[in-house]
Amino acid sequence: MSEVWVADNGDGTYRNPVLYADWSDPDIIRVGDDFYLTASSFNRVPGLPLLHSTDLVNWRIIGHALHRLPAGHATPRPGCGVWAPALRFHAGRFWICYPDPDHGIFLTTADDPAGPWSEPRLILPGRGLIDPCPLWDDDGRAYLVHAWARSRCGFNNRLTAYPMESDLTGPTGPGVLVVDGDAIPGCRTLEGPKWYRRDGWYWLFAPAGGVATGWQYALRSRRVFGPYEPRVVLAQAGTDVNGPHQGAWVDTPAGTDWFAHFQDLGAHGRVVHLQPMRWTADGWPEIGDHGAPVATHRKPAPGPADPVAPATGDTFEDGRPGPQWSWPANPGPGQVLPHPGAGLRLACRPGGDDLRRLPNVLGQRLPGPRLRAETGLRLDAPAGARAGLTVHGRTYAWIGLVNRPGGTYLTCRFAEAEGEAEQDAADPVAVPAGAGVRLAVTVTEPAVVRFAAEIGGERWECGPPFTATPGAWIGATLGLFATGPGGHADFDRFVVRPHR
């Protein structure tokens, strides 16, 4: 278990964010006493992560619903892939509707949220369709609402809905504009709708105002296709929680209501907050403390005796990375190699020097505001190969080993501008042939990165600190990589701890 960030205070209360990592655009459902969460994954593979909780505060990763992206994702395509999904439980099955803004809206289903999930099916083709959410009405009829991406279709700030087949395999009629954000005073970038039914009302919970600066609407209507009446139900107010919006309303077995949403924290991505929610006398939801985010609160349910957080450290059991890891594109065969020892063996594959363009960088989300990650490395490869530990987004830096014709060198490099060639952060240090090194990275607020290494009992500091930056719609990535004309790199246990 990672202890970098623990949201459970151990006294029946929690602190926000409940997930201090890039679990972007969260959607949550309850099935019995269990809660399940999925999130957008963009160009990460595997995508559509599934997390489980019994109290909305302590979460574990249990799998992924999507194991490959469509053809065309053999190399990283930042900002593409899987945008905001919706998770639902209906007719004894789990359903995820998710958008690929370049292709349309897809559906995958499963009997068990841990998988296996069905092969994705395109149910509503179209460029610019994003943020879908299905609704099954009391009479059994099905509907689907979605938003629009200006970057793909030239407009946004609108929500469109379709009547659907009961199994969501396709629409049964034309789309209907159910909410025109341009007609709401002050509204811009209305998107991310989640659709619900309560006490004779149809409810759309939808964010507006942009990722880092927005707010949350609730919209209600007596008719499924509207008209819908809007009200702002969550905003930053006097707190330091910028842009609190886009998430899920969920209830507990005890009958209390909660709202989970994200906050954009730059290199740390879109972290997840949990807010209490109640219904006012005039029938509207009130989220947080009179519409403002709370920092701490009593927990929704007792939950586990010991705090739980999504895994970050890894022993690489059976030589495989755990579910916290992902690739920035569809992995090719043999990127992870079998080997007789403990740890992880990565193949050194050619592809150039820019880590942002390589599909074989194995990464995970930054798991908190202050952390230290360590691993050991040996490089068994010809000249031209290199391997190491990196933090990367639109810019990046790394520490590791490079094999040159004259020997092996401990190296630390960075690329501070998008497209900029790498530069040395410190003079390389010769390493005895066959020797291993221990690599370390610390991250402190605000996303300040420092690299160090230990070789032969001596500590080596890597130049000045580097400030991490986010990627395209995702936070910075903490990663391991191996590149070159052949050979392999061996990483031992990956250890992640809080940094004091």
Order of alpha helices (4+ residues) and beta strands (2+ residues): beta-beta-beta-beta-beta-beta-beta-beta-beta-beta-beta-alpha-beta-beta-beta-beta-beta-beta-beta-beta-beta-beta-beta-beta-beta-beta-beta-beta-beta-beta-beta-beta-beta-beta-beta-beta-beta
